Amino acid sequence: MVTEALEASRRAAKSLGTAFLDCFLPRFCAVCRTRLSSSGHLCADCAGLLKPEPFSYCPVCRFEEEGVGSAEWPPGADCPVHGGLVGLAALRAEEPVLEVVHRLKYSGERWLARTLADLMPDPRAFGHSPGSYGVMCPVPLFRTRQRERGFNQSSELGKLLEPRVGVPFVPDLLVKNEHTAEQARLGGRARRRNLRGCFGVARPSVVSGRGVILVDDVVTTGSTASACIEALRSAGAVRVLVLTVAA
């Protein structure tokens, strides 16, 4: 009886505290910036626009001009051409999710990482058991770019995903050894040339003989993912799952 009363008091205090904060520190939708009247980061309209529809694809085939082309499969399936390689995304790479990603990366709105991480699919729900993967890591930034930005958006997503996915997150496993031109300014072929051989694995023993979950915000041309996959495979990774918000 006492326990129930204490719990009721805690709930009441929490509700009162939330109401107080909403009054003096109102919350706004992460997309349209409408004032929110309920919990969460999105208003009802934007939540509908950003409703996850997870799909699997091959991070290599999907962006090739020849061969399988835009190869996609139901979530959980592997690429029939590149064994042990799969991409899993929550949404298509289009608005409004691209605007949210852009604000996270270039406007310093770091809190948006939580909004985006909540959209990302849990690999376990699509047949990818934690036992198949020994480590999770982000796509890295070159040290000067990370210093300018103040954080790595892919690492922010990975830290938030770790408890849900159930795979250890190692933020510095992959490293970018060269400063390259901003990918967003380049076309598909130029992006691939720009990144060729610039990624490396800091601790190959962590990767060798294991599956790796590679976390990124968006896969567009697949050039960054392909370069990271090449580095992980060279270090002995037997399986790579590219986990993103959009593709």
C-alpha positions in Angstrom: 0.0 0.0 0.0 2.9 2.3 1.0 4.7 1.3 -2.2 1.7 2.1 -4.4 1.3 5.5 -2.7 5.0 6.4 -3.3 4.8 5.3 -6.9 1.7 7.5 -7.4 3.5 10.4 -5.8 6.5 9.9 -8.2 4.2 9.8 -11.2 2.4 13.0 -10.1 5.7 14.8 -9.4 7.0 13.7 -12.8 3.9 15.0 -14.5 4.1 18.3 -12.6 7.8 18.6 -13.6 7.0 17.9 -17.2 4.3 20.5 -17.2 6.6 23.1 -15.6 9.3 22.5 -18.2 6.8 22.6 -21.1 5.6 25.9 -19.8 9.0 27.6 -19.5 11.1 25.4 -21.9 8.6 24.4 -24.6 9.5 21.6 -27.0 9.2 21.9 -30.8 8.9 19.3 -33.6 12.3 18.3 -34.9 11.1 18.8 -38.5 8.5 21.6 -38.8 9.3 23.2 -35.4 5.7 23.3 -34.3 5.2 23.5 -30.6 4.6 20.0 -29.1 1.8 19.2 -26.7 2.8 15.6 -26.1 6.0 13.6 -25.5 8.4 12.8 -28.3 10.4 14.8 -30.9 7.8 14.9 -33.7 4.4 16.4 -34.2 1.7 14.0 -35.5 2.0 15.2 -39.1 5.8 14.8 -39.3 5.7 11.5 -37.5 3.5 10.3 -40.3 5.9 11.6 -42.9 8.8 9.9 -41.1 7.1 6.6 -40.3 9.9 4.0 -40.8 9.4 1.5 -43.7 12.6 -0.6 -43.3 14.1 -2.3 -46.3 17.2 -4.3 -47.2 19.5 -3.6 -50.1 23.0 -4.3 -51.2 25.3 -1.4 -50.5 27.4 -2.3 -53.6 24.9 -3.6 -56.1 22.3 -0.9 -55.5 24.6 1.9 -56.8 26.3 0.1 -59.6 25.5 1.1 -63.2 25.7 -2.5 -64.4 24.7 -5.8 -62.9 22.0 -6.0 -60.2 21.4 -2.3 -60.3 18.9 -1.2 -57.7 18.9 -4.5 -55.9 16.6 -4.5 -52.9 15.1 -7.4 -50.8 12.7 -7.8 -47.9 14.4 -6.9 -44.6 16.6 -9.7 -43.4 17.7 -11.0 -46.8 21.3 -11.0 -48.0 22.7 -9.9 -51.4 22.9 -13.0 -53.6 26.0 -11.6 -55.3 28.0 -10.3 -52.4 27.7 -12.9 -49.7 27.7 -11.6 -46.1 26.9 -8.1 -47.1 23.6 -6.3 -46.5 22.2 -2.8 -45.9 19.3 -2.0 -43.7 17.6 1.4 -43.8 14.6 2.9 -42.1 13.6 5.3 -44.9 14.2 6.4 -48.5 16.8 9.1 -48.8 14.4 12.0 -49.5 12.7 14.9 -47.7 11.9 15.5 -44.9 14.4 13.1 -43.3 17.3 14.6 -45.3 16.6 18.0 -43.8 16.8 16.6 -40.3 20.1 14.8 -41.1 21.5 18.0 -42.7 20.6 20.0 -39.6 22.3 17.4 -37.3 25.5 17.5 -39.4 25.8 21.1 -40.4 23.7 23.2 -38.0 25.1 21.6 -34.8 21.7 20.4 -33.7 23.2 17.5 -31.9 20.0 16.6 -30.1 18.5 15.5 -33.4 20.6 12.3 -33.2 18.0 10.9 -30.8 15.2 11.6 -33.2 17.0 9.9 -36.0 18.3 6.9 -33.9 14.7 6.2 -32.8 13.7 5.8 -36.5 16.5 3.3 -37.3 15.5 -0.4 -37.5 16.7 -2.9 -34.9 18.5 -5.6 -36.9 17.2 -8.3 -34.5 13.7 -7.6 -35.8 14.8 -8.6 -39.3 16.6 -11.8 -38.7 20.1 -10.4 -37.8 20.9 -11.8 -34.4 23.5 -10.0 -32.2 25.4 -13.3 -32.2 26.2 -12.8 -35.9 28.0 -9.6 -35.1 30.8 -9.0 -32.7 31.2 -5.2 -33.0 29.4 -2.1 -34.2 31.3 1.0 -35.4 30.5 4.3 -37.1 31.7 5.7 -40.4 34.6 7.9 -39.3 35.3 11.6 -40.1 38.9 12.8 -40.7 40.2 14.3 -37.5 40.2 18.0 -38.7 36.6 17.7 -39.9 35.4 16.1 -36.7 37.2 18.9 -34.7 35.5 21.5 -36.8 32.0 19.9 -36.4 32.6 19.0 -32.8 31.2 15.5 -33.1 30.7 12.6 -35.6 27.0 12.2 -36.3 27.4 8.5 -37.1 29.1 8.0 -33.8 26.2 9.8 -32.0 23.8 7.4 -33.7 25.8 4.4 -32.8 26.1 5.3 -29.1 22.3 5.6 -28.9 21.7 2.3 -30.8 24.1 0.2 -28.7 21.6 -0.6 -25.9 18.9 -1.5 -28.3 20.9 -3.5 -30.8 22.9 -5.4 -28.2 26.2 -5.3 -30.0 29.3 -3.5 -28.4 29.9 -0.1 -30.0 33.5 0.9 -30.7 33.6 4.5 -31.9 37.3 4.5 -33.0 37.5 1.2 -34.8 37.5 2.6 -38.3 39.7 5.6 -39.0 39.9 8.0 -42.0 43.5 8.4 -42.8 43.2 11.2 -45.4 41.5 14.5 -45.7 39.2 14.4 -48.7 36.9 16.8 -50.5 33.4 17.1 -49.1 31.4 14.2 -50.5 28.2 16.3 -50.8 29.9 18.4 -53.5 30.8 15.5 -55.7 29.1 13.1 -58.2 28.9 9.3 -57.9 32.2 8.4 -59.7 34.1 11.3 -58.2 32.9 10.2 -54.7 34.3 6.7 -55.3 37.7 8.1 -56.5 37.7 10.6 -53.6 37.5 7.9 -50.9 39.6 5.1 -52.5 41.9 3.6 -49.9 41.4 6.4 -47.3 39.8 4.2 -44.5 41.6 1.8 -42.3 40.9 -0.4 -39.2 42.7 0.7 -36.1 42.4 -2.7 -34.4 42.2 -5.5 -36.9 42.0 -8.2 -34.2 38.6 -6.8 -33.1 37.3 -7.3 -36.7 39.0 -10.5 -37.9 36.7 -13.4 -38.1 33.7 -11.4 -36.9 30.6 -9.7 -38.3 30.5 -5.9 -38.1 27.6 -3.5 -38.0 28.6 -0.2 -39.8 26.5 2.8 -38.7 26.0 5.9 -40.8 23.3 8.5 -41.3 22.5 8.2 -45.0 23.8 6.1 -47.9 23.5 8.1 -51.1 25.8 6.9 -53.8 27.2 4.0 -51.7 30.8 5.3 -52.1 31.5 5.9 -48.4 29.9 2.6 -47.4 31.8 0.7 -50.1 35.2 2.2 -49.0 34.5 1.3 -45.4 33.4 -2.2 -46.3 36.6 -2.7 -48.2 38.6 -1.7 -45.2 36.7 -4.0 -42.9 36.9 -6.9 -45.3 40.6 -6.4 -45.7 40.9 -6.6 -41.9 39.1 -10.0 -41.9 35.5 -9.1 -41.3 33.3 -12.1 -42.4 30.1 -10.1 -42.6 29.1 -6.4 -42.7 25.7 -4.9 -42.1 25.3 -1.2 -43.1 22.7 0.3 -40.7 21.4 3.7 -41.6 18.6 6.1 -41.2 18.0 6.4 -44.9 19.3 5.1 -48.3 
